[in-house]
Amino acid sequence: MSPGVFIFRELLGAVRGKAAGLILGMIGLLFAFLAIFSCFFVLGTSDGSATGVSSSAKAVTCYISPKLSVDEVQGLYRGILARDDVAAVTYVFAAEISPDRPGGAFLVRPTDSGDVNALVEALRTLSGVTEVNAGGVTGEEIHLSTPIRIGLLIGLLVTGLASLLVGRIAFLELLRNFSPELNLLHLSGTPDWSVQAPVVWLGIAAGVVASLILIVVLYALHASALSGAAPAAAAGLLHQGRVLTAALLSLLLGIIMGGLCGGLGAGLLSSRFPDYS
């Protein structure tokens, strides 16, 4: 076992009492920071500017083959409109959604009580349908008002600074718990980086935990939105691409913020524990 891994394991053993509570608080603040960050992707209202469809429609985009005849398109239109879980169907040229896409598309608006997931699966089985996307079209504009953006930026700044501050205090308390081991490591001639690196790793681990919790919450809300429970102010939850982007960037940001917290903790080794200066 490498010295770094051994020290990291021993460091985890020092996570107890006040230090454990502070580290949980740091993870909670990192989660809040990442949740506010993800709001830039999932909050906002859609005016359906790309297609003229209302934002409240929660349209399912059903692309059809350009090889279909006019009669086949009309038959497909009538068949979809006759479904009990469909409130309205609008035909558009696929080029209106994506310039490089041939053929046409149906914008299918489910009823308020309709199950969007079930509707999507049913549409995918229809002959002549080439692709079905839940949550409207990709060109749909989602708008976030300026006051909300400012509020989110302030929240991002506050939670980011708070997580760094609480993280520094948490690592100070943790290193106090770990001080007997630190003395032994110093006496054995263990180099500074062998002790500092595990502290940073612990910070990164905390950031990853916060990120994974957020990703689970994001996809739970996404699934709920697709079933018809999305509020109008969170139109981004209907778009799988936006949810995926928010999840991946939040994971990256969580690693960075966790690393910064761990870096502050590693810096305490020289300022508060002079044996490692």
Backbone torsions as a table, in degrees:
resi	resn	phi	psi	omega
1	MET	NA	131.8	-179.1
2	SER	-69.7	153.7	179.7
3	PRO	-58.4	-38.4	-179.0
4	GLY	-62.6	-43.5	179.8
5	VAL	-67.3	-39.6	178.6
6	PHE	-62.8	-45.4	-179.7
7	ILE	-65.6	-38.6	178.9
8	PHE	-61.8	-42.0	178.6
9	ARG	-64.3	-41.2	178.2
10	GLU	-68.0	-34.0	178.9
11	LEU	-65.5	-38.3	176.5
12	LEU	-62.1	-34.1	177.6
13	GLY	-65.7	-21.4	179.3
14	ALA	-86.3	-2.9	178.3
15	VAL	-79.9	90.8	-178.3
16	ARG	-152.8	161.0	176.6
17	GLY	60.9	-132.6	-177.7
18	LYS	-61.8	-37.3	-180.0
19	ALA	-62.1	-40.8	179.3
20	ALA	-63.7	-42.8	178.5
21	GLY	-62.9	-41.2	179.5
22	LEU	-67.9	-37.6	178.6
23	ILE	-67.3	-38.7	174.7
24	LEU	-62.5	-39.4	176.5
25	GLY	-62.8	-40.3	177.8
26	MET	-62.6	-43.7	178.9
27	ILE	-62.9	-40.5	178.2
28	GLY	-62.5	-41.7	178.5
29	LEU	-69.1	-37.1	175.5
30	LEU	-63.7	-39.6	176.8
31	PHE	-62.0	-44.6	178.9
32	ALA	-61.8	-41.6	178.8
33	PHE	-60.7	-46.3	-179.1
34	LEU	-70.1	-34.2	178.2
35	ALA	-65.3	-41.9	177.2
36	ILE	-64.7	-40.5	178.2
37	PHE	-60.6	-43.6	-178.4
38	SER	-67.3	-22.1	178.7
39	CYS	-62.2	-27.2	177.2
40	PHE	-62.8	-21.8	-177.9
41	PHE	-99.6	-30.7	-172.9
42	VAL	-105.9	-19.9	178.1
43	LEU	-85.4	158.5	178.3
44	GLY	123.7	161.6	178.6
45	THR	-110.4	148.5	-178.4
46	SER	-109.3	131.3	178.1
47	ASP	-99.7	2.6	179.2
48	GLY	60.4	33.8	-174.7
49	SER	-61.6	-25.1	-178.1
50	ALA	-71.5	-25.0	-174.3
51	THR	-134.0	-6.8	-178.0
52	GLY	81.7	12.9	-179.8
53	VAL	-89.6	139.2	-179.1
54	SER	-63.1	148.7	-178.6
55	SER	-66.8	-24.6	-178.7
56	SER	-82.0	-2.3	-173.5
57	ALA	-72.3	-30.4	-175.6
58	LYS	51.8	48.3	-172.6
59	ALA	-66.8	144.5	170.0
60	VAL	-99.4	127.2	-178.3
61	THR	-91.4	121.0	-176.5
62	CYS	-117.6	103.2	-179.6
63	TYR	-82.2	138.9	-178.4
64	ILE	-119.0	157.3	-175.6
65	SER	-68.0	137.1	176.8
66	PRO	-69.2	-9.2	-179.1
67	LYS	-83.3	-9.1	-178.9
68	LEU	-70.7	142.6	175.3
69	SER	-77.9	169.8	179.3
70	VAL	-60.9	-41.5	179.9
71	ASP	-64.9	-38.5	179.3
72	GLU	-67.1	-39.0	177.3
73	VAL	-63.7	-43.5	179.4
74	GLN	-64.6	-39.7	177.9
75	GLY	-64.3	-40.9	177.7
76	LEU	-64.5	-40.0	178.4
77	TYR	-60.3	-49.5	-178.3
78	ARG	-64.8	-36.4	179.8
79	GLY	-65.5	-41.2	179.4
80	ILE	-68.7	-42.8	-177.8
81	LEU	-65.3	-26.9	-178.4
82	ALA	-75.7	-10.4	-179.0
83	ARG	-67.5	144.5	-178.7
84	ASP	-69.7	-25.1	-177.2
85	ASP	-95.2	13.4	179.5
86	VAL	-115.8	127.4	-179.9
87	ALA	-92.5	-36.0	-177.8
88	ALA	-158.9	152.9	177.1
89	VAL	-133.0	130.8	178.4
90	THR	-123.2	131.2	178.2
91	TYR	-93.8	134.5	174.6
92	VAL	-136.0	157.2	171.9
93	PHE	-74.2	137.2	-178.4
94	ALA	-59.4	-29.0	-179.9
95	ALA	-64.9	-22.4	176.7
96	GLU	-68.9	-25.1	-179.9
97	ILE	-92.6	-47.2	179.0
98	SER	-139.1	120.4	-174.3
99	PRO	-57.4	-27.8	-175.8
100	ASP	-92.4	2.2	-175.1
101	ARG	-99.3	125.4	179.1
102	PRO	-82.9	171.9	174.3
103	GLY	81.1	-155.7	-178.4
104	GLY	-130.0	-177.3	-179.8
105	ALA	-152.1	148.8	172.4
106	PHE	-103.9	131.2	170.2
107	LEU	-96.7	107.1	-172.6
108	VAL	-101.2	119.0	178.1
109	ARG	-100.2	116.8	179.6
110	PRO	-74.0	161.3	174.2
111	THR	-69.1	163.3	-178.4
112	ASP	-58.9	-32.8	-178.1
113	SER	-95.7	1.2	-176.4
114	GLY	-74.3	148.9	177.0
115	ASP	-90.4	110.0	-175.6
116	VAL	-64.0	-40.5	-179.8
117	ASN	-60.3	-43.9	179.0
118	ALA	-65.8	-38.9	178.8
119	LEU	-63.9	-43.9	179.7
120	VAL	-60.6	-46.2	-179.7
121	GLU	-63.5	-38.2	179.6
122	ALA	-67.3	-40.8	-179.6
123	LEU	-66.2	-34.0	-179.4
124	ARG	-66.4	-20.8	-179.0
125	THR	-87.1	-8.2	-176.6
126	LEU	-74.4	140.2	177.6
127	SER	-68.9	132.2	179.9
128	GLY	97.2	-10.7	178.1
129	VAL	-89.8	126.2	-177.1
130	THR	-99.1	-26.9	-177.8
131	GLU	-161.9	144.2	177.5
132	VAL	-132.2	127.5	178.1
133	ASN	-120.1	128.8	175.7
134	ALA	-82.6	151.2	174.7
135	GLY	88.6	23.8	176.4
136	GLY	85.6	-163.7	-176.0
137	VAL	-100.1	155.9	-176.7
138	THR	-69.6	-21.3	-178.9
139	GLY	-84.8	-1.3	-177.6
140	GLU	-64.9	130.3	179.7
141	GLU	-85.2	131.8	175.8
142	ILE	-112.5	123.7	-173.6
143	HIS	-107.1	136.2	176.3
144	LEU	-120.9	121.9	-174.2
145	SER	-65.2	155.0	-178.7
146	THR	-60.8	-45.1	178.0
147	PRO	-58.3	-37.8	179.1
148	ILE	-68.3	-40.6	177.8
149	ARG	-59.9	-44.8	179.9
150	ILE	-63.3	-43.3	178.6
151	GLY	-61.8	-40.7	178.7
152	LEU	-66.4	-39.8	178.6
153	LEU	-64.0	-40.7	177.4
154	ILE	-64.2	-44.9	178.1
155	GLY	-61.6	-38.6	178.4
156	LEU	-63.0	-43.7	-179.7
157	LEU	-65.6	-45.1	-177.2
158	VAL	-64.8	-49.3	-177.9
159	THR	-68.9	-33.1	177.9
160	GLY	-64.7	-47.7	179.0
161	LEU	-65.9	-40.0	-179.6
162	ALA	-64.3	-39.9	179.6
163	SER	-65.7	-37.3	177.4
164	LEU	-67.3	-41.3	-179.8
165	LEU	-65.7	-49.1	179.7
166	VAL	-65.1	-36.1	177.6
167	GLY	-61.9	-42.2	178.8
168	ARG	-62.4	-44.0	179.6
169	ILE	-65.6	-39.7	-179.8
170	ALA	-62.4	-43.5	-179.0
171	PHE	-71.9	-30.3	175.4
172	LEU	-63.4	-45.0	179.3
173	GLU	-66.8	-37.7	179.2
174	LEU	-64.2	-44.0	-179.1
175	LEU	-68.9	-27.9	173.7
176	ARG	-65.9	-41.9	175.8
177	ASN	-63.0	-30.6	-174.8
178	PHE	-93.1	2.5	-173.3
179	SER	-60.2	-37.6	177.2
180	PRO	-60.6	-41.4	177.5
181	GLU	-66.9	-35.4	178.2
182	LEU	-61.4	-41.7	179.3
183	ASN	-62.8	-43.0	178.8
184	LEU	-64.6	-39.6	178.9
185	LEU	-64.8	-37.6	178.5
186	HIS	-66.5	-43.1	-179.2
187	LEU	-66.2	-29.1	-179.9
188	SER	-83.8	0.1	177.8
189	GLY	78.3	23.7	178.2
190	THR	-66.6	129.1	-178.9
191	PRO	-65.4	157.4	-175.9
192	ASP	-57.1	-46.4	-173.6
193	TRP	-64.2	-26.1	179.2
194	SER	-67.2	-24.5	177.8
195	VAL	-94.0	-39.1	-176.6
196	GLN	-69.3	-38.7	-177.6
197	ALA	-59.6	-46.5	178.6
198	PRO	-61.7	-30.8	177.0
199	VAL	-64.6	-43.3	177.5
200	VAL	-65.0	-40.3	178.9
201	TRP	-59.2	-39.8	180.0
202	LEU	-64.9	-39.1	176.4
203	GLY	-62.9	-43.5	178.4
204	ILE	-62.6	-40.5	178.8
205	ALA	-61.0	-40.0	177.9
206	ALA	-63.6	-40.7	177.9
207	GLY	-64.8	-38.3	178.4
208	VAL	-66.1	-40.9	178.7
209	VAL	-60.5	-47.1	179.0
210	ALA	-60.8	-40.6	-179.6
211	SER	-65.4	-43.7	-178.7
212	LEU	-65.4	-37.9	176.4
213	ILE	-62.2	-43.8	179.6
214	LEU	-63.0	-41.7	-179.2
215	ILE	-62.1	-41.4	177.4
216	VAL	-61.3	-44.4	179.4
217	VAL	-63.7	-43.7	-179.6
218	LEU	-58.6	-47.2	-177.0
219	TYR	-73.8	-27.3	173.5
220	ALA	-66.5	-42.4	177.1
221	LEU	-67.5	-36.5	177.8
222	HIS	-62.6	-45.4	178.6
223	ALA	-63.3	-39.8	178.4
224	SER	-65.0	-39.0	179.7
225	ALA	-64.7	-40.5	-179.6
226	LEU	-67.0	-23.2	177.9
227	SER	-85.5	2.2	175.4
228	GLY	103.2	11.5	-176.7
229	ALA	-104.3	17.3	-177.7
230	ALA	-82.2	128.8	173.8
231	PRO	-68.8	154.4	-177.7
232	ALA	-62.1	-27.3	-177.0
233	ALA	-80.9	-2.1	180.0
234	ALA	-126.0	54.1	-177.3
235	ALA	-64.3	-25.8	-179.3
236	GLY	-64.1	-21.3	179.1
237	LEU	-67.0	-18.7	179.3
238	LEU	-81.3	-12.5	-174.6
239	HIS	-104.1	113.5	-177.4
240	GLN	-61.4	-36.5	179.3
241	GLY	-62.4	-41.8	178.9
242	ARG	-66.5	-41.2	179.8
243	VAL	-65.0	-42.7	179.4
244	LEU	-64.2	-42.4	178.4
245	THR	-61.7	-45.2	179.1
246	ALA	-61.8	-39.6	-178.7
247	ALA	-66.4	-47.4	-177.3
248	LEU	-67.2	-43.5	179.8
249	LEU	-68.3	-34.1	177.4
250	SER	-66.4	-37.9	176.8
251	LEU	-62.5	-45.9	178.8
252	LEU	-62.6	-45.1	-179.3
253	LEU	-66.8	-35.1	177.4
254	GLY	-63.7	-40.6	177.5
255	ILE	-63.7	-42.8	-179.2
256	ILE	-65.2	-48.3	-178.6
257	MET	-66.0	-39.7	176.9
258	GLY	-63.2	-39.8	177.0
259	GLY	-63.4	-37.5	177.5
260	LEU	-65.5	-41.8	176.8
261	CYS	-61.4	-44.7	178.0
262	GLY	-64.4	-36.2	177.4
263	GLY	-63.4	-39.2	175.8
264	LEU	-63.4	-39.3	177.8
265	GLY	-64.9	-41.0	178.7
266	ALA	-64.9	-33.3	178.1
267	GLY	-65.6	-25.1	179.1
268	LEU	-67.2	-22.6	-179.8
269	LEU	-61.9	-32.9	-179.9
270	SER	-89.3	-31.4	-177.1
271	SER	-86.0	-32.8	-177.5
272	ARG	-110.2	-16.3	-179.7
273	PHE	-128.0	82.1	-170.7
274	PRO	-59.1	-17.8	178.1
275	ASP	-61.6	-20.5	-179.4
276	TYR	-112.8	27.2	176.9
277	SER	-85.1	NA	NA
